[in-house]
Amino acid sequence: MFPSWDTHLFQLINEAHQPWLDGPMEIISGKLTWIPLYGILIYFLYKQYKTECWKSIIYLVSTVVFADQFSSSLLKPLFKRLRPCHVESFQSWIHLPAGCGGQFGFCSSHAANSFAIAVGFYLLTKNKFAGVALILWASIISYSRIYLGAHYPLDVIVGALVGGIGAWGLFKAYERLIKKS
């Protein structure tokens, strides 16, 4: 069902690990690591929208909730693709510095959520520098998921699409709601 290039690329990335990079990749992949960044993004929304910033914050939270639920509650149970760390034939070579996650991995919630924030923030602010920086940030998080053995490349590619397209679709609805109020 899934293409063979995906497994080969996963193995290439995962086997190219470096001991000095394991710790930083675990930090990059950590959910709590980025709380200061979220605070900075909220501050910038406040600076741009002042007392109306709560609408933007609700929109961004909605994009993450959508991306997370679409990936975790719909796609993972629907496709039931085992994470690489659960594939028996990989056990002799897979590198898992952070251990093994849940059973299913298609698609990556980390990728979906981070791309939802990146695209959503860009759509709200139209700040090209912030948009590029956040896409790079989301890409690094996504790469860390492959490096750590949690996801195949296709898992993070689809996760990025779920987050980005979801943020765009919700932004269109957000724009309509804002124009009505």
mmCIF file of the C-alpha atoms, coordinates in Angstrom:
data_MODEL
# 
_entry.id   MODEL 
# 
loop_
_atom_site.group_PDB 
_atom_site.id 
_atom_site.type_symbol 
_atom_site.label_atom_id 
_atom_site.label_alt_id 
_atom_site.label_comp_id 
_atom_site.label_asym_id 
_atom_site.label_entity_id 
_atom_site.label_seq_id 
_atom_site.pdbx_PDB_ins_code 
_atom_site.Cartn_x 
_atom_site.Cartn_y 
_atom_site.Cartn_z 
_atom_site.occupancy 
_atom_site.B_iso_or_equiv 
_atom_site.pdbx_formal_charge 
_atom_site.auth_seq_id 
_atom_site.auth_comp_id 
_atom_site.auth_asym_id 
_atom_site.auth_atom_id 
_atom_site.pdbx_PDB_model_num 
ATOM 1   C CA . MET A 1 1   ? 0.000   0.000  0.000  1.00 0.00 ? 1   MET A CA 1 
ATOM 2   C CA . PHE A 1 2   ? 2.853   2.412  0.794  1.00 0.00 ? 2   PHE A CA 1 
ATOM 3   C CA . PRO A 1 3   ? 5.694   2.977  -1.704 1.00 0.00 ? 3   PRO A CA 1 
ATOM 4   C CA . SER A 1 4   ? 9.020   1.210  -1.226 1.00 0.00 ? 4   SER A CA 1 
ATOM 5   C CA . TRP A 1 5   ? 10.977  4.472  -1.656 1.00 0.00 ? 5   TRP A CA 1 
ATOM 6   C CA . ASP A 1 6   ? 9.451   5.568  1.646  1.00 0.00 ? 6   ASP A CA 1 
ATOM 7   C CA . THR A 1 7   ? 10.979  2.646  3.551  1.00 0.00 ? 7   THR A CA 1 
ATOM 8   C CA . HIS A 1 8   ? 14.333  3.032  1.789  1.00 0.00 ? 8   HIS A CA 1 
ATOM 9   C CA . LEU A 1 9   ? 14.503  6.759  2.504  1.00 0.00 ? 9   LEU A CA 1 
ATOM 10  C CA . PHE A 1 10  ? 13.529  6.132  6.126  1.00 0.00 ? 10  PHE A CA 1 
ATOM 11  C CA . GLN A 1 11  ? 16.366  3.634  6.499  1.00 0.00 ? 11  GLN A CA 1 
ATOM 12  C CA . LEU A 1 12  ? 18.850  5.993  4.836  1.00 0.00 ? 12  LEU A CA 1 
ATOM 13  C CA . ILE A 1 13  ? 17.953  8.857  7.192  1.00 0.00 ? 13  ILE A CA 1 
ATOM 14  C CA . ASN A 1 14  ? 17.629  6.766  10.350 1.00 0.00 ? 14  ASN A CA 1 
ATOM 15  C CA . GLU A 1 15  ? 20.885  4.867  9.804  1.00 0.00 ? 15  GLU A CA 1 
ATOM 16  C CA . ALA A 1 16  ? 22.786  8.112  9.149  1.00 0.00 ? 16  ALA A CA 1 
ATOM 17  C CA . HIS A 1 17  ? 22.376  9.101  12.800 1.00 0.00 ? 17  HIS A CA 1 
ATOM 18  C CA . GLN A 1 18  ? 25.200  10.654 14.779 1.00 0.00 ? 18  GLN A CA 1 
ATOM 19  C CA . PRO A 1 19  ? 25.533  10.199 18.563 1.00 0.00 ? 19  PRO A CA 1 
ATOM 20  C CA . TRP A 1 20  ? 26.068  13.946 19.072 1.00 0.00 ? 20  TRP A CA 1 
ATOM 21  C CA . LEU A 1 21  ? 22.788  14.663 17.258 1.00 0.00 ? 21  LEU A CA 1 
ATOM 22  C CA . ASP A 1 22  ? 20.552  12.297 19.252 1.00 0.00 ? 22  ASP A CA 1 
ATOM 23  C CA . GLY A 1 23  ? 20.022  14.688 22.181 1.00 0.00 ? 23  GLY A CA 1 
ATOM 24  C CA . PRO A 1 24  ? 19.276  17.764 20.056 1.00 0.00 ? 24  PRO A CA 1 
ATOM 25  C CA . MET A 1 25  ? 16.835  15.773 17.906 1.00 0.00 ? 25  MET A CA 1 
ATOM 26  C CA . GLU A 1 26  ? 14.994  14.593 21.032 1.00 0.00 ? 26  GLU A CA 1 
ATOM 27  C CA . ILE A 1 27  ? 14.762  18.211 22.225 1.00 0.00 ? 27  ILE A CA 1 
ATOM 28  C CA . ILE A 1 28  ? 13.564  19.411 18.802 1.00 0.00 ? 28  ILE A CA 1 
ATOM 29  C CA . SER A 1 29  ? 10.902  16.707 18.810 1.00 0.00 ? 29  SER A CA 1 
ATOM 30  C CA . GLY A 1 30  ? 9.775   17.482 22.372 1.00 0.00 ? 30  GLY A CA 1 
ATOM 31  C CA . LYS A 1 31  ? 6.272   18.872 22.774 1.00 0.00 ? 31  LYS A CA 1 
ATOM 32  C CA . LEU A 1 32  ? 7.151   21.212 25.644 1.00 0.00 ? 32  LEU A CA 1 
ATOM 33  C CA . THR A 1 33  ? 10.315  22.537 23.996 1.00 0.00 ? 33  THR A CA 1 
ATOM 34  C CA . TRP A 1 34  ? 8.428   25.047 21.916 1.00 0.00 ? 34  TRP A CA 1 
ATOM 35  C CA . ILE A 1 35  ? 6.244   26.691 24.585 1.00 0.00 ? 35  ILE A CA 1 
ATOM 36  C CA . PRO A 1 36  ? 8.466   29.835 24.587 1.00 0.00 ? 36  PRO A CA 1 
ATOM 37  C CA . LEU A 1 37  ? 8.055   30.083 20.792 1.00 0.00 ? 37  LEU A CA 1 
ATOM 38  C CA . TYR A 1 38  ? 4.274   29.888 21.163 1.00 0.00 ? 38  TYR A CA 1 
ATOM 39  C CA . GLY A 1 39  ? 4.450   32.716 23.696 1.00 0.00 ? 39  GLY A CA 1 
ATOM 40  C CA . ILE A 1 40  ? 6.453   34.827 21.228 1.00 0.00 ? 40  ILE A CA 1 
ATOM 41  C CA . LEU A 1 41  ? 3.918   34.132 18.458 1.00 0.00 ? 41  LEU A CA 1 
ATOM 42  C CA . ILE A 1 42  ? 1.060   35.183 20.754 1.00 0.00 ? 42  ILE A CA 1 
ATOM 43  C CA . TYR A 1 43  ? 2.985   38.354 21.633 1.00 0.00 ? 43  TYR A CA 1 
ATOM 44  C CA . PHE A 1 44  ? 3.367   39.196 17.912 1.00 0.00 ? 44  PHE A CA 1 
ATOM 45  C CA . LEU A 1 45  ? -0.331  38.584 17.353 1.00 0.00 ? 45  LEU A CA 1 
ATOM 46  C CA . TYR A 1 46  ? -1.089  40.908 20.245 1.00 0.00 ? 46  TYR A CA 1 
ATOM 47  C CA . LYS A 1 47  ? 1.210   43.586 18.777 1.00 0.00 ? 47  LYS A CA 1 
ATOM 48  C CA . GLN A 1 48  ? -0.537  43.300 15.406 1.00 0.00 ? 48  GLN A CA 1 
ATOM 49  C CA . TYR A 1 49  ? -4.162  42.905 16.484 1.00 0.00 ? 49  TYR A CA 1 
ATOM 50  C CA . LYS A 1 50  ? -4.219  44.449 20.005 1.00 0.00 ? 50  LYS A CA 1 
ATOM 51  C CA . THR A 1 51  ? -7.529  43.696 21.747 1.00 0.00 ? 51  THR A CA 1 
ATOM 52  C CA . GLU A 1 52  ? -8.741  41.636 18.787 1.00 0.00 ? 52  GLU A CA 1 
ATOM 53  C CA . CYS A 1 53  ? -5.817  39.179 19.044 1.00 0.00 ? 53  CYS A CA 1 
ATOM 54  C CA . TRP A 1 54  ? -8.029  36.626 20.800 1.00 0.00 ? 54  TRP A CA 1 
ATOM 55  C CA . LYS A 1 55  ? -9.694  35.910 17.440 1.00 0.00 ? 55  LYS A CA 1 
ATOM 56  C CA . SER A 1 56  ? -6.325  35.095 15.881 1.00 0.00 ? 56  SER A CA 1 
ATOM 57  C CA . ILE A 1 57  ? -5.350  32.926 18.828 1.00 0.00 ? 57  ILE A CA 1 
ATOM 58  C CA . ILE A 1 58  ? -8.615  30.994 18.589 1.00 0.00 ? 58  ILE A CA 1 
ATOM 59  C CA . TYR A 1 59  ? -7.974  30.488 14.878 1.00 0.00 ? 59  TYR A CA 1 
ATOM 60  C CA . LEU A 1 60  ? -4.415  29.174 15.486 1.00 0.00 ? 60  LEU A CA 1 
ATOM 61  C CA . VAL A 1 61  ? -5.562  26.861 18.274 1.00 0.00 ? 61  VAL A CA 1 
ATOM 62  C CA . SER A 1 62  ? -8.325  25.599 15.967 1.00 0.00 ? 62  SER A CA 1 
ATOM 63  C CA . THR A 1 63  ? -5.798  24.794 13.234 1.00 0.00 ? 63  THR A CA 1 
ATOM 64  C CA . VAL A 1 64  ? -3.732  22.724 15.659 1.00 0.00 ? 64  VAL A CA 1 
ATOM 65  C CA . VAL A 1 65  ? -6.794  20.935 17.043 1.00 0.00 ? 65  VAL A CA 1 
ATOM 66  C CA . PHE A 1 66  ? -7.962  20.167 13.511 1.00 0.00 ? 66  PHE A CA 1 
ATOM 67  C CA . ALA A 1 67  ? -4.528  18.953 12.362 1.00 0.00 ? 67  ALA A CA 1 
ATOM 68  C CA . ASP A 1 68  ? -3.998  16.870 15.489 1.00 0.00 ? 68  ASP A CA 1 
ATOM 69  C CA . GLN A 1 69  ? -7.417  15.241 15.421 1.00 0.00 ? 69  GLN A CA 1 
ATOM 70  C CA . PHE A 1 70  ? -7.405  14.636 11.672 1.00 0.00 ? 70  PHE A CA 1 
ATOM 71  C CA . SER A 1 71  ? -4.032  12.906 11.881 1.00 0.00 ? 71  SER A CA 1 
ATOM 72  C CA . SER A 1 72  ? -4.476  11.061 15.182 1.00 0.00 ? 72  SER A CA 1 
ATOM 73  C CA . SER A 1 73  ? -8.181  10.272 15.295 1.00 0.00 ? 73  SER A CA 1 
ATOM 74  C CA . LEU A 1 74  ? -8.905  9.752  11.597 1.00 0.00 ? 74  LEU A CA 1 
ATOM 75  C CA . LEU A 1 75  ? -5.818  8.822  9.554  1.00 0.00 ? 75  LEU A CA 1 
ATOM 76  C CA . LYS A 1 76  ? -3.874  6.712  12.075 1.00 0.00 ? 76  LYS A CA 1 
ATOM 77  C CA . PRO A 1 77  ? -6.796  4.367  12.865 1.00 0.00 ? 77  PRO A CA 1 
ATOM 78  C CA . LEU A 1 78  ? -7.902  4.341  9.218  1.00 0.00 ? 78  LEU A CA 1 
ATOM 79  C CA . PHE A 1 79  ? -4.537  3.357  7.692  1.00 0.00 ? 79  PHE A CA 1 
ATOM 80  C CA . LYS A 1 80  ? -3.115  1.424  10.676 1.00 0.00 ? 80  LYS A CA 1 
ATOM 81  C CA . ARG A 1 81  ? 0.424   1.807  9.371  1.00 0.00 ? 81  ARG A CA 1 
ATOM 82  C CA . LEU A 1 82  ? 2.870   0.599  11.991 1.00 0.00 ? 82  LEU A CA 1 
ATOM 83  C CA . ARG A 1 83  ? 5.498   3.054  13.081 1.00 0.00 ? 83  ARG A CA 1 
ATOM 84  C CA . PRO A 1 84  ? 8.950   1.962  11.907 1.00 0.00 ? 84  PRO A CA 1 
ATOM 85  C CA . CYS A 1 85  ? 9.920   1.107  15.475 1.00 0.00 ? 85  CYS A CA 1 
ATOM 86  C CA . HIS A 1 86  ? 7.163   -1.527 15.557 1.00 0.00 ? 86  HIS A CA 1 
ATOM 87  C CA . VAL A 1 87  ? 8.254   -3.254 12.326 1.00 0.00 ? 87  VAL A CA 1 
ATOM 88  C CA . GLU A 1 88  ? 9.867   -6.543 13.287 1.00 0.00 ? 88  GLU A CA 1 
ATOM 89  C CA . SER A 1 89  ? 12.230  -6.691 10.312 1.00 0.00 ? 89  SER A CA 1 
ATOM 90  C CA . PHE A 1 90  ? 13.739  -3.297 11.302 1.00 0.00 ? 90  PHE A CA 1 
ATOM 91  C CA . GLN A 1 91  ? 14.708  -4.352 14.816 1.00 0.00 ? 91  GLN A CA 1 
ATOM 92  C CA . SER A 1 92  ? 18.262  -5.347 13.866 1.00 0.00 ? 92  SER A CA 1 
ATOM 93  C CA . TRP A 1 93  ? 19.201  -1.873 12.599 1.00 0.00 ? 93  TRP A CA 1 
ATOM 94  C CA . ILE A 1 94  ? 16.697  0.807  13.646 1.00 0.00 ? 94  ILE A CA 1 
ATOM 95  C CA . HIS A 1 95  ? 18.058  3.643  15.785 1.00 0.00 ? 95  HIS A CA 1 
ATOM 96  C CA . LEU A 1 96  ? 15.608  4.709  18.527 1.00 0.00 ? 96  LEU A CA 1 
ATOM 97  C CA . PRO A 1 97  ? 17.260  7.210  20.875 1.00 0.00 ? 97  PRO A CA 1 
ATOM 98  C CA . ALA A 1 98  ? 13.873  8.388  22.191 1.00 0.00 ? 98  ALA A CA 1 
ATOM 99  C CA . GLY A 1 99  ? 12.242  4.954  22.383 1.00 0.00 ? 99  GLY A CA 1 
ATOM 100 C CA . CYS A 1 100 ? 9.202   3.849  20.445 1.00 0.00 ? 100 CYS A CA 1 
ATOM 101 C CA . GLY A 1 101 ? 5.945   5.796  20.235 1.00 0.00 ? 101 GLY A CA 1 
ATOM 102 C CA . GLY A 1 102 ? 2.387   4.639  19.746 1.00 0.00 ? 102 GLY A CA 1 
ATOM 103 C CA . GLN A 1 103 ? 1.534   1.782  17.444 1.00 0.00 ? 103 GLN A CA 1 
ATOM 104 C CA . PHE A 1 104 ? 0.457   3.667  14.307 1.00 0.00 ? 104 PHE A CA 1 
ATOM 105 C CA . GLY A 1 105 ? 2.269   6.518  12.592 1.00 0.00 ? 105 GLY A CA 1 
ATOM 106 C CA . PHE A 1 106 ? 0.476   7.581  9.414  1.00 0.00 ? 106 PHE A CA 1 
ATOM 107 C CA . CYS A 1 107 ? 0.369   10.518 9.427  1.00 0.00 ? 107 CYS A CA 1 
ATOM 108 C CA . SER A 1 108 ? 2.677   12.451 11.744 1.00 0.00 ? 108 SER A CA 1 
ATOM 109 C CA . SER A 1 109 ? 0.827   14.637 14.233 1.00 0.00 ? 109 SER A CA 1 
ATOM 110 C CA . HIS A 1 110 ? 4.057   16.507 15.011 1.00 0.00 ? 110 HIS A CA 1 
ATOM 111 C CA . ALA A 1 111 ? 4.329   17.469 11.327 1.00 0.00 ? 111 ALA A CA 1 
ATOM 112 C CA . ALA A 1 112 ? 0.623   18.289 11.019 1.00 0.00 ? 112 ALA A CA 1 
ATOM 113 C CA . ASN A 1 113 ? 0.582   20.458 14.133 1.00 0.00 ? 113 ASN A CA 1 
ATOM 114 C CA . SER A 1 114 ? 3.801   22.357 13.428 1.00 0.00 ? 114 SER A CA 1 
ATOM 115 C CA . PHE A 1 115 ? 2.848   23.049 9.802  1.00 0.00 ? 115 PHE A CA 1 
ATOM 116 C CA . ALA A 1 116 ? -0.613  24.167 10.942 1.00 0.00 ? 116 ALA A CA 1 
ATOM 117 C CA . ILE A 1 117 ? 1.058   26.744 13.199 1.00 0.00 ? 117 ILE A CA 1 
ATOM 118 C CA . ALA A 1 118 ? 3.553   27.809 10.523 1.00 0.00 ? 118 ALA A CA 1 
ATOM 119 C CA . VAL A 1 119 ? 1.027   28.263 7.734  1.00 0.00 ? 119 VAL A CA 1 
ATOM 120 C CA . GLY A 1 120 ? -1.640  29.662 10.051 1.00 0.00 ? 120 GLY A CA 1 
ATOM 121 C CA . PHE A 1 121 ? 0.678   32.282 11.526 1.00 0.00 ? 121 PHE A CA 1 
ATOM 122 C CA . TYR A 1 122 ? 1.838   33.336 8.074  1.00 0.00 ? 122 TYR A CA 1 
ATOM 123 C CA . LEU A 1 123 ? -1.749  33.658 6.827  1.00 0.00 ? 123 LEU A CA 1 
ATOM 124 C CA . LEU A 1 124 ? -2.621  35.818 9.833  1.00 0.00 ? 124 LEU A CA 1 
ATOM 125 C CA . THR A 1 125 ? 0.378   38.121 9.680  1.00 0.00 ? 125 THR A CA 1 
ATOM 126 C CA . LYS A 1 126 ? 1.505   37.998 6.020  1.00 0.00 ? 126 LYS A CA 1 
ATOM 127 C CA . ASN A 1 127 ? 5.032   38.284 7.442  1.00 0.00 ? 127 ASN A CA 1 
ATOM 128 C CA . LYS A 1 128 ? 7.248   36.538 4.878  1.00 0.00 ? 128 LYS A CA 1 
ATOM 129 C CA . PHE A 1 129 ? 10.264  36.279 7.182  1.00 0.00 ? 129 PHE A CA 1 
ATOM 130 C CA . ALA A 1 130 ? 8.185   34.686 9.949  1.00 0.00 ? 130 ALA A CA 1 
ATOM 131 C CA . GLY A 1 131 ? 6.512   32.419 7.409  1.00 0.00 ? 131 GLY A CA 1 
ATOM 132 C CA . VAL A 1 132 ? 9.810   31.125 6.020  1.00 0.00 ? 132 VAL A CA 1 
ATOM 133 C CA . ALA A 1 133 ? 11.304  30.763 9.515  1.00 0.00 ? 133 ALA A CA 1 
ATOM 134 C CA . LEU A 1 134 ? 8.274   28.825 10.758 1.00 0.00 ? 134 LEU A CA 1 
ATOM 135 C CA . ILE A 1 135 ? 8.202   26.540 7.705  1.00 0.00 ? 135 ILE A CA 1 
ATOM 136 C CA . LEU A 1 136 ? 11.883  25.797 8.338  1.00 0.00 ? 136 LEU A CA 1 
ATOM 137 C CA . TRP A 1 137 ? 11.081  25.156 12.031 1.00 0.00 ? 137 TRP A CA 1 
ATOM 138 C CA . ALA A 1 138 ? 8.227   22.771 11.108 1.00 0.00 ? 138 ALA A CA 1 
ATOM 139 C CA . SER A 1 139 ? 10.483  21.010 8.586  1.00 0.00 ? 139 SER A CA 1 
ATOM 140 C CA . ILE A 1 140 ? 13.189  20.446 11.201 1.00 0.00 ? 140 ILE A CA 1 
ATOM 141 C CA . ILE A 1 141 ? 10.631  19.024 13.628 1.00 0.00 ? 141 ILE A CA 1 
ATOM 142 C CA . SER A 1 142 ? 9.366   16.739 10.868 1.00 0.00 ? 142 SER A CA 1 
ATOM 143 C CA . TYR A 1 143 ? 12.878  15.580 10.007 1.00 0.00 ? 143 TYR A CA 1 
ATOM 144 C CA . SER A 1 144 ? 13.535  14.840 13.688 1.00 0.00 ? 144 SER A CA 1 
ATOM 145 C CA . ARG A 1 145 ? 10.604  12.408 13.684 1.00 0.00 ? 145 ARG A CA 1 
ATOM 146 C CA . ILE A 1 146 ? 12.274  10.366 10.917 1.00 0.00 ? 146 ILE A CA 1 
ATOM 147 C CA . TYR A 1 147 ? 15.711  10.619 12.514 1.00 0.00 ? 147 TYR A CA 1 
ATOM 148 C CA . LEU A 1 148 ? 14.293  9.350  15.837 1.00 0.00 ? 148 LEU A CA 1 
ATOM 149 C CA . GLY A 1 149 ? 12.627  6.357  14.152 1.00 0.00 ? 149 GLY A CA 1 
ATOM 150 C CA . ALA A 1 150 ? 9.067   7.484  14.868 1.00 0.00 ? 150 ALA A CA 1 
ATOM 151 C CA . HIS A 1 151 ? 7.896   8.092  11.281 1.00 0.00 ? 151 HIS A CA 1 
ATOM 152 C CA . TYR A 1 152 ? 8.547   7.351  7.639  1.00 0.00 ? 152 TYR A CA 1 
ATOM 153 C CA . PRO A 1 153 ? 9.130   10.306 5.291  1.00 0.00 ? 153 PRO A CA 1 
ATOM 154 C CA . LEU A 1 154 ? 5.664   9.916  3.776  1.00 0.00 ? 154 LEU A CA 1 
ATOM 155 C CA . ASP A 1 155 ? 4.145   10.164 7.266  1.00 0.00 ? 155 ASP A CA 1 
ATOM 156 C CA . VAL A 1 156 ? 5.660   13.601 7.752  1.00 0.00 ? 156 VAL A CA 1 
ATOM 157 C CA . ILE A 1 157 ? 4.959   14.749 4.179  1.00 0.00 ? 157 ILE A CA 1 
ATOM 158 C CA . VAL A 1 158 ? 1.274   13.928 4.549  1.00 0.00 ? 158 VAL A CA 1 
ATOM 159 C CA . GLY A 1 159 ? 1.308   15.434 8.047  1.00 0.00 ? 159 GLY A CA 1 
ATOM 160 C CA . ALA A 1 160 ? 2.717   18.667 6.618  1.00 0.00 ? 160 ALA A CA 1 
ATOM 161 C CA . LEU A 1 161 ? -0.019  18.702 3.966  1.00 0.00 ? 161 LEU A CA 1 
ATOM 162 C CA . VAL A 1 162 ? -2.747  18.040 6.546  1.00 0.00 ? 162 VAL A CA 1 
ATOM 163 C CA . GLY A 1 163 ? -1.482  20.910 8.696  1.00 0.00 ? 163 GLY A CA 1 
ATOM 164 C CA . GLY A 1 164 ? -0.902  23.355 5.861  1.00 0.00 ? 164 GLY A CA 1 
ATOM 165 C CA . ILE A 1 165 ? -4.090  22.663 3.937  1.00 0.00 ? 165 ILE A CA 1 
ATOM 166 C CA . GLY A 1 166 ? -6.101  22.544 7.158  1.00 0.00 ? 166 GLY A CA 1 
ATOM 167 C CA . ALA A 1 167 ? -4.709  25.932 8.221  1.00 0.00 ? 167 ALA A CA 1 
ATOM 168 C CA . TRP A 1 168 ? -5.539  27.400 4.808  1.00 0.00 ? 168 TRP A CA 1 
ATOM 169 C CA . GLY A 1 169 ? -9.098  26.001 4.817  1.00 0.00 ? 169 GLY A CA 1 
ATOM 170 C CA . LEU A 1 170 ? -9.783  27.195 8.346  1.00 0.00 ? 170 LEU A CA 1 
ATOM 171 C CA . PHE A 1 171 ? -8.308  30.587 7.454  1.00 0.00 ? 171 PHE A CA 1 
ATOM 172 C CA . LYS A 1 172 ? -10.869 30.981 4.688  1.00 0.00 ? 172 LYS A CA 1 
ATOM 173 C CA . ALA A 1 173 ? -13.625 30.289 7.236  1.00 0.00 ? 173 ALA A CA 1 
ATOM 174 C CA . TYR A 1 174 ? -11.932 32.646 9.731  1.00 0.00 ? 174 TYR A CA 1 
ATOM 175 C CA . GLU A 1 175 ? -11.872 35.436 7.137  1.00 0.00 ? 175 GLU A CA 1 
ATOM 176 C CA . ARG A 1 176 ? -15.602 35.005 6.483  1.00 0.00 ? 176 ARG A CA 1 
ATOM 177 C CA . LEU A 1 177 ? -16.379 35.090 10.194 1.00 0.00 ? 177 LEU A CA 1 
ATOM 178 C CA . ILE A 1 178 ? -14.236 38.187 10.757 1.00 0.00 ? 178 ILE A CA 1 
ATOM 179 C CA . LYS A 1 179 ? -15.929 40.028 7.886  1.00 0.00 ? 179 LYS A CA 1 
ATOM 180 C CA . LYS A 1 180 ? -19.342 39.258 9.400  1.00 0.00 ? 180 LYS A CA 1 
ATOM 181 C CA . SER A 1 181 ? -18.417 40.630 12.823 1.00 0.00 ? 181 SER A CA 1 
# 
